[in-house]
Amino acid sequence: MTGVPRIRRSPPCEGARLGQSAEVSHKPLTTSDRRTRVTVLVALAANVVIAVAKTVGGLVAGSPALLSEAAHSVADSMNEVFLLAALRRSRRPADSRHPFGYGKERFFWSLLAAVGIFVMGGCFSFFQAFEALRRGAAESYDGYVAGLVVLGVALVSEGISLLRALHQVRIQGGASGACDPALRTVVAEDGTAVLGVTLAIAGMALHMATGQVVWEALASCAIGTLLVYVAYRLGRDARDQLIGRAADPEQSRRIRALLQAQPEIDSVESLLTMKLGLDSTLVAARIDLTPGLDSEEVELVAERIKRTVSYAIPEADQVFLDITDALTAKRTARRQPRGS
């Protein structure tokens, strides 16, 4: 927009960049983060114990369904380690190389967790199904009873972990609590674990009852399909966040309404938002101010608008305004030839 006079913006040291505070302090763990960490630790402890039990039981019994579930638990254990790393690293303070902080670390580690579920869980389950069909039915079911007991204990443990994660989602406000990728991953893992254990129990029981190994192969295939689907959903969401997803529509409407409610703002020409983390949102707005304000007044107004938005919506901690004088801009626009 060449030729459009702009009201002078204050230099960075005076705060007209509006989004960055004078100093950036380390963000301590919030109550929500502490609860999420406890939830992840509970899931990790349960999965490590269950993975060992399933592996031993699966090797003793030679059950493909039980070995598929063992791989599932190993994948979940690795993923919980990723999520703990995400919780810690995402709280690092902003620095010169990462001026907007490290909030997106959560999305990166959640993407790695999704890849782990796909490779270690889903692909191994399909491999076990293929091996079961290739080898044929086992002549002995020694160890299958012990394997079923292991799966029964795993079902109870995974169910407790799932209830813990769902409880946290509820106390964080229902669906909004599930926005935390770490918490969402734990819920997805525990939910699929409960369903996967149920499928493994059914496959082993039908194998023992009919003597047909195809039931266990089908159970392994079902477990693999379930894990691949969950990995796809989690990976797609993490990818969208890493690319740069806008704030939810309701939050964007609130920000626009706050800006439009300011008496010094004539109009909000455009508003762009992007999630920088769970509790950090970048806001970039092009606004026209009412005519008659001098440069010093613009600086004071801009700083007040920034504080107003950040106070009303704490997640909007990076606010940038592109300011023009409404009357001057409109006059200049009228002088420009049409179609230019």
Secondary structure, DSSP 8 states (H G I E B T S, - for coil): -TT--------GGGTTT-SS-SS-------HHHHHHHHHHHHHHHHHHHHHHHHHHHHHHHT-HHHHHHHHHHHHHHHHHHHHHHHHHHTT----SS-TT-STTHHHHHHHHHHHHIIIIIIIHHHHHHHHHHHH---S--TTHHHHHHHHHHHHHHHHHHHHHHHHHHHHTTGGGGGGSHHHHHHHHHHHHHHHHHHHHHHHHHHHHHH--THHHHHHHHHHHHHHHHHHHHHHHHHHHHHH-----HHHHHHHHHHHHTSTTEEEEEEEEEEEEETTEEEEEEEEEE-TT--HHHHHHHHHHHHHHHHHH-TT--EEEEEEEEHHHHHHHHHHS-TT-
